[in-house]
Amino acid sequence: MSEKWIVYLCLLMSCIGSGSVFAGPVNINTADADTLALELTGVGPALAAAIIEYRTQNGSFPSPEALSRVSGIGDRVVEMNRANILISDS
């Protein structure tokens, strides 16, 4: 295997291992802050904590769009994550 292919393979494996290429579905009504920050693009620890706080005070999110009710989360963040947002485990 040439050195060039080894470099490409290592780069691909590092992307897969970091989770930056494939975000998994996440239930926004049950996930903890660490999971939300890891799985949702544009959501870091502070916004993840805000999601948990909103959920605690207001109950479950009825739809993915309801996530935009959290201060700091706009429609763009919801759209970027739409395919990965679950509201139930079924």
Legacy VTK file of the C-alpha trace (Angstrom):
# vtk DataFile Version 3.0
C-alpha trace
ASCII
DATASET POLYDATA
POINTS 90 float
0.000 0.000 0.000
1.420 3.365 -0.933
2.107 6.028 1.680
-0.576 8.237 0.098
-3.275 5.600 0.671
-2.159 5.045 4.239
-2.543 8.761 4.922
-6.048 8.753 3.387
-7.028 5.708 5.399
-5.758 7.248 8.640
-7.647 10.472 7.915
-10.857 8.571 7.227
-10.523 6.513 10.401
-9.899 9.599 12.513
-13.041 11.255 11.138
-15.142 8.183 11.828
-13.666 7.785 15.291
-14.330 11.394 16.229
-17.996 11.158 15.320
-17.749 14.266 13.171
-18.790 12.443 10.028
-21.683 10.333 11.291
-23.872 11.800 14.017
-26.289 9.296 15.430
-29.954 9.833 16.127
-30.578 11.364 19.549
-33.798 11.529 21.533
-33.978 15.156 22.661
-36.494 14.180 25.356
-34.269 11.663 27.141
-30.631 12.316 26.187
-28.232 13.751 28.734
-26.276 16.952 28.084
-23.091 15.133 27.040
-24.968 13.128 24.411
-26.786 16.187 23.079
-23.524 18.125 22.747
-21.817 15.201 21.032
-24.569 14.260 18.600
-26.133 17.586 17.588
-24.241 19.854 15.213
-24.019 23.400 16.524
-24.849 22.360 20.084
-22.058 22.565 22.609
-22.096 22.006 26.371
-23.845 25.321 27.179
-26.689 24.785 24.691
-27.010 21.149 25.737
-27.453 22.297 29.332
-30.056 24.825 28.151
-31.964 22.023 26.383
-32.011 19.969 29.600
-33.121 23.001 31.636
-35.898 23.845 29.161
-37.056 20.218 29.108
-37.081 20.066 32.912
-39.155 23.250 33.206
-41.512 22.708 30.257
-41.764 18.980 29.677
-40.987 16.930 26.592
-40.488 18.428 23.158
-43.501 17.498 21.000
-41.580 17.880 17.730
-38.058 18.508 16.468
-39.081 22.087 15.616
-39.924 22.729 19.280
-36.212 22.575 20.014
-35.997 26.115 18.605
-37.903 27.316 21.690
-34.654 26.926 23.634
-32.794 30.225 23.848
-29.768 30.092 21.555
-31.140 27.421 19.236
-32.536 28.707 16.001
-34.236 27.176 13.021
-30.860 26.643 11.320
-29.600 24.353 14.093
-32.855 22.398 13.948
-32.582 22.044 10.160
-28.933 20.933 10.327
-29.908 18.186 12.773
-33.391 17.261 11.584
-32.383 13.772 10.426
-30.800 13.023 13.810
-33.483 14.409 16.147
-35.835 11.910 17.734
-38.682 12.774 20.105
-39.412 9.198 21.168
-37.620 5.874 21.278
-40.192 4.030 19.155
LINES 1 91
90 0 1 2 3 4 5 6 7 8 9 10 11 12 13 14 15 16 17 18 19 20 21 22 23 24 25 26 27 28 29 30 31 32 33 34 35 36 37 38 39 40 41 42 43 44 45 46 47 48 49 50 51 52 53 54 55 56 57 58 59 60 61 62 63 64 65 66 67 68 69 70 71 72 73 74 75 76 77 78 79 80 81 82 83 84 85 86 87 88 89
